[in-house]
Amino acid sequence: MLVRGIDLPSSKNYVRDYKTEYKVSQSSPEQKKNRAARNKARAHAVAKQGEAALKGKHVDHKVPLRAGGSTKDSNTRVRSAKANMSDNGRAESKKK
């Protein structure tokens, strides 16, 4: 099985090389840009609402960055971690 150009055999004895996976996926310029955008959105929400109000919460992008979303206030919202991670980045209008 290939994930981002890395061969990940499905055998039980296979040990993942996390260092190589990180090097290939997370260190790309695109991923660095996306991570910086997520950090910027979080910092902006903390400045606006305070650290205590965001404790245990996520700053969610209504339109995900990977789908062309922005870090503007109109595209971000504060949600519980469970709610944010359970919708897998789907827009609410697409939920059933």
Secondary structure, 3 states (H helix, E strand, C coil): CEECCEECCCCCCCCCCHHHHHHHHCCCHHHHHHHHHHHHHHHHHHHHHCCHHHCCEEEEECCCHHHCCCCCHHHEEEEEHHHHHHCCCCCHHHCC
